[in-house]
Amino acid sequence: MPIKCQWREKNRLLYNIDGQVYPCCYLVNNNYMKGDKQYVMKEYNKNKKELNIFNNDFNTINSHPWWKLLEESWKDSDKTLHQCVRWCKIKE
């Protein structure tokens, strides 16, 4: 399923008041928090300290391997986040 990340296309990131950096608002929206049980978000949570602006700068965070994992997940429907499918799936 083709995914085109709207936020990534615009070089935008979101960071919460607690310093956590996310690729978009859909991953932190309470309506979609069920995503924390998905493979990609489990991996995010394992690296949460490294993906926090209070612990690293944006360049370090933006080059973290988790971002590659996120993009690779778009090639495997079993690993693609529900939010990515819902909001960024390219309609054919």
GILIN-V416007 format. One record per pair of residues at least 4 apart in sequence whose ideal C-beta (glycine too) atoms are under 7 Angstrom apart, sorted by the first residue. I is the first residue (numbers start at 1). J is the second residue. Records with the same first field share a line. If there is no record, write none. Layout:
I = J ; J
This chain:
1 = 77 ; 80 ; 85 ; 89
2 = 89 ; 90
3 = 74 ; 80 ; 84 ; 88 ; 89 ; 90
4 = 9 ; 88 ; 90
5 = 9 ; 23 ; 88
6 = 10 ; 88
7 = 12 ; 23 ; 24
8 = 23
13 = 21 ; 22 ; 23
14 = 22 ; 24 ; 25 ; 28
15 = 19 ; 20 ; 21 ; 53
16 = 20 ; 28
19 = 52 ; 53 ; 54
20 = 48 ; 51 ; 52
21 = 51 ; 52 ; 53 ; 61
22 = 27 ; 28
23 = 27 ; 70
25 = 29
26 = 32 ; 83 ; 87
27 = 32 ; 35 ; 83
32 = 82 ; 83
35 = 41 ; 81 ; 82 ; 83
36 = 41 ; 45
38 = 42 ; 81 ; 82
39 = 43 ; 79
40 = 44 ; 69 ; 70 ; 73 ; 79 ; 81
41 = 45 ; 81
42 = 46
43 = 47 ; 66 ; 69
44 = 48 ; 51 ; 66
47 = 51 ; 64 ; 66
48 = 52
49 = 55
50 = 55 ; 56 ; 64
51 = 61 ; 64 ; 66
52 = 56
53 = 58 ; 61
56 = 60 ; 61
58 = 62
59 = 63
60 = 64
62 = 67
65 = 69
66 = 70
67 = 71
68 = 72
69 = 73
73 = 79 ; 80 ; 81
74 = 80 ; 84
76 = 80
80 = 84 ; 85
82 = 86
83 = 87
84 = 88
85 = 89
